């Protein structure tokens, strides 16, 4: 897939999460999420920090741990929207490689692979936010979900997913007749409704 197409697909996935984040009210921040260790406030803080980290990585500063740190805010929704805009702008510039210490400390990644990681994360976290809010997930379009499925199938499974702080829970079996989105979710340890 051409990098420009991948950036466009990622942008559509992120736009869906922005729409969901705008529905979050202060009283929602303590709602549980499918991410066992995070309530909705912690999930939004994580998503915001990841946008900042990926934007820094696109600018050649991904190795700086400060770029990935969560920062407290009085308005998590506004912080999330601003971070989403920042990562979109960063991905619009030509980038060849990303250093992603959140994935591994020892390697950098080609831009297409790194943006693929970002895309799948925001497809899944969009579903997490919708689930926490108790609303129907406005499923991304077929091209976005297909790209996310390609990435999700490449994520290694096994014992590394059971350690504290693992990016994803162990894969679950997909339900019979599962569509692409449900397959993405189960591959990354979520149980679709």
C-alpha positions as CSV (number, residue, x, y, z in Angstrom):
1,X,0.0,0.0,0.0
2,X,1.3,3.4,-0.9
3,X,2.2,5.6,2.1
4,X,-0.1,8.4,1.1
5,X,-3.0,6.0,1.0
6,X,-2.1,4.6,4.5
7,X,-1.9,8.2,5.9
8,X,-5.4,8.9,4.5
9,X,-6.8,5.7,6.0
10,X,-5.1,6.5,9.3
11,X,-6.7,10.0,9.2
12,X,-10.1,8.5,8.7
13,X,-9.6,6.1,11.7
14,X,-8.5,9.0,13.9
15,X,-11.3,11.2,12.8
16,X,-13.8,8.6,14.0
17,X,-12.1,8.6,17.4
18,X,-12.3,12.4,17.5
19,X,-16.1,12.2,16.9
20,X,-16.3,9.8,19.8
21,X,-14.1,11.8,22.1
22,X,-16.3,14.8,21.6
23,X,-19.2,12.8,23.1
24,X,-17.3,12.2,26.4
25,X,-18.6,14.3,29.3
26,X,-16.7,14.8,32.6
27,X,-18.9,12.2,34.3
28,X,-17.9,9.6,31.7
29,X,-14.2,9.7,32.5
30,X,-14.5,7.0,35.3
31,X,-16.4,4.6,33.1
32,X,-14.6,1.2,32.7
33,X,-13.2,0.3,29.3
34,X,-12.3,-3.0,27.6
35,X,-8.7,-2.1,28.5
36,X,-8.7,-3.8,32.0
37,X,-6.3,-1.3,33.7
38,X,-7.9,1.9,32.3
39,X,-11.0,3.9,32.9
40,X,-12.2,6.1,30.0
41,X,-10.1,9.1,31.3
42,X,-6.9,7.0,31.4
43,X,-7.7,5.6,27.9
44,X,-8.1,9.1,26.5
45,X,-4.9,10.2,28.2
46,X,-3.1,7.2,26.6
47,X,-4.5,7.9,23.2
48,X,-3.5,11.6,23.5
49,X,0.0,10.6,24.5
50,X,0.4,8.2,21.7
51,X,-0.6,10.8,19.2
52,X,2.0,13.1,20.6
53,X,4.6,10.3,20.5
54,X,3.9,9.4,16.9
55,X,4.0,13.1,15.9
56,X,7.4,13.4,17.6
57,X,8.5,10.2,15.9
58,X,7.5,11.6,12.5
59,X,9.7,14.7,13.3
60,X,12.6,12.5,14.2
61,X,12.2,12.8,18.0
62,X,10.6,9.4,18.8
63,X,13.4,8.2,21.0
64,X,12.7,11.0,23.5
65,X,10.7,9.4,26.3
66,X,9.2,12.8,27.2
67,X,7.4,12.8,23.8
68,X,5.3,9.7,24.9
69,X,4.5,10.9,28.4
70,X,0.9,11.5,29.5
71,X,0.3,15.0,30.8
72,X,-2.6,15.9,33.1
73,X,-5.3,18.2,31.6
74,X,-8.5,19.8,32.8
75,X,-10.1,19.1,29.4
76,X,-9.2,15.6,28.1
77,X,-11.4,16.0,25.1
78,X,-9.8,19.2,23.9
79,X,-6.4,17.7,24.6
80,X,-7.3,14.7,22.5
81,X,-8.6,16.7,19.6
82,X,-5.5,18.9,19.5
83,X,-3.2,15.8,19.7
84,X,-5.2,14.2,16.8
85,X,-4.7,17.3,14.7
86,X,-1.0,17.3,15.6
87,X,-0.4,13.7,14.5
88,X,-2.4,14.3,11.2
89,X,-0.1,17.3,10.4
90,X,3.0,15.3,11.3
91,X,2.0,12.3,9.1
92,X,1.3,14.7,6.2
93,X,5.0,15.5,5.9
94,X,7.3,13.0,4.2
95,X,8.8,10.6,6.7
96,X,10.9,7.5,6.0
97,X,11.5,5.9,9.4
98,X,10.0,6.1,12.9
99,X,11.7,5.3,16.2
100,X,8.9,3.9,18.4
101,X,10.1,3.0,21.9
102,X,6.6,2.2,22.8
103,X,6.8,-0.8,20.4
104,X,10.4,-1.8,21.0
105,X,13.5,0.1,22.3
106,X,15.9,-1.5,19.9
107,X,14.5,-0.7,16.4
108,X,13.0,1.8,14.1
109,X,10.4,1.1,11.6
110,X,9.6,2.1,8.0
111,X,7.0,4.8,7.9
112,X,4.3,2.6,6.4
113,X,4.7,0.0,9.1
114,X,4.7,2.7,11.9
115,X,1.6,4.4,10.5
116,X,0.0,0.9,10.2
117,X,0.6,0.4,14.0
118,X,-1.0,3.8,14.6
119,X,-4.0,3.0,12.4
120,X,-4.8,-0.4,14.1
121,X,-4.5,1.2,17.5
122,X,-7.0,3.9,16.7
123,X,-9.5,1.5,15.1
124,X,-9.4,-0.6,18.2
125,X,-9.3,2.3,20.7
126,X,-12.2,3.9,18.9
127,X,-14.2,0.7,19.6
128,X,-12.9,0.8,23.2
129,X,-14.2,4.4,23.7
130,X,-17.6,3.6,22.1
131,X,-17.9,0.5,24.3
132,X,-17.1,2.5,27.4
133,X,-19.7,5.1,26.4
134,X,-22.3,2.4,25.8
135,X,-22.8,3.6,22.2
136,X,-22.7,1.8,18.9
137,X,-19.2,2.0,17.3
138,X,-19.5,3.9,14.0
139,X,-17.4,1.3,12.2
140,X,-14.7,2.8,10.0
141,X,-15.1,2.2,6.3
142,X,-14.1,-1.0,4.7
143,X,-10.7,0.2,3.5
144,X,-9.7,1.3,7.0
145,X,-10.9,-1.9,8.6
146,X,-9.1,-4.0,5.9
147,X,-5.8,-2.2,6.5
148,X,-6.3,-2.6,10.3
149,X,-6.9,-6.3,9.8
150,X,-3.7,-6.7,7.8
151,X,-1.8,-5.1,10.7
152,X,-3.6,-7.0,13.4
153,X,-2.8,-10.4,11.7
154,X,0.9,-9.5,11.9
155,X,0.9,-8.6,15.7
156,X,2.7,-11.4,17.5
157,X,0.6,-13.3,20.0
158,X,1.9,-15.3,23.0
159,X,3.3,-14.7,26.5
160,X,4.4,-11.1,25.8
161,X,0.7,-10.2,25.8
162,X,0.2,-11.4,29.3
163,X,2.8,-9.1,31.0
164,X,1.7,-5.9,32.8
165,X,1.6,-3.0,30.3
166,X,1.3,-5.2,27.2
167,X,-0.1,-3.3,24.3
168,X,-2.8,-6.0,23.6
169,X,-4.3,-8.9,25.5
170,X,-3.9,-12.4,24.1
171,X,-5.9,-13.1,21.0
172,X,-9.3,-14.6,21.3
173,X,-11.1,-16.9,18.9
174,X,-13.2,-15.0,16.4
175,X,-17.0,-15.8,16.5
176,X,-18.4,-17.8,13.7
177,X,-19.0,-15.6,10.7
178,X,-17.0,-12.7,12.2
179,X,-16.6,-9.7,10.0
180,X,-13.3,-7.9,9.5
181,X,-13.8,-5.5,12.4
182,X,-14.7,-8.3,14.9
183,X,-11.7,-10.3,13.6
184,X,-9.4,-7.3,14.3
185,X,-10.9,-7.0,17.8
186,X,-10.5,-10.6,18.7
187,X,-6.9,-10.8,17.3
188,X,-6.0,-8.0,19.7
189,X,-7.7,-9.5,22.7
190,X,-11.1,-7.8,22.6
191,X,-14.5,-9.6,22.9
192,X,-16.9,-8.0,20.4
193,X,-20.4,-7.6,21.7
